[in-house]
């Protein structure tokens, strides 16, 4: 697929227009991207999953791609975005789906899975581990996540990122991901503020002062994938997520990939997803699953 947008449908849900890819037939798989991506991140996974017999739903999450871009910070709290996904799947007649998320999409997938376990068949998360691990980050993780603090300053962050031909943004991104595409996407009206508001709504310094609430366990079979070339997320964020998963847990480390695993290692990701989603027993059978030798 060479088009720069795969979107073929739009629905108004939860107060915002959500554009999305809807392809294939069979058990539904919902693919959730992160910052500063869109459903186009999954262009290598969508055809492979469709060919494997799945129906693929890949939204442009609010603030990104062709979807609506509210400018208020409070429009981007995680519960609101989880509700976007819930309402979208309900509107499409999907009661239960496999969830796959990368970056912020992984955070949304984790939250969706522990809040609504009956709506999740299997969970696959790339790069970003369970929010319980990230709620008490190590100093090394704080250093790697410095940009999250930089993004907290409305107006200032936008001006500095755009200045001198987006020089700072280019330095932050390097040549990873769809780095040239991101510049075009974020230059659209309201897009940069919308994207940064994900961080302002959910990773502000004040958020660490909130009383920590216990997380319900994730019951679905869960696959965690992390890449050795990830400059933003430490490996312990993913490996430490195992304690929050009551269902079967599997961890895979990919050596030769940056943070953008779906783009850098598409064949490995496709093989892992198709094998995991197609063969692992669902949550109801987890307690009867025989242990592999």
PyMOL commands that set and color helices and strands:
alter all, ss='L'
color gray80, all
select helices_A, chain A and resi 39-51+73-76+78-91+104-115+117-119+131-134+139-144+146-150+156-173+179-186+191-202+205-209+235-244+261-264+266-279+283-288
alter helices_A, ss='H'
color red, helices_A
select strands_A, chain A and resi 9-13+16-23+27-32+54-59+97-102+120-126+221-227+249-254
alter strands_A, ss='S'
color yellow, strands_A
deselect
rebuild
show_as cartoon
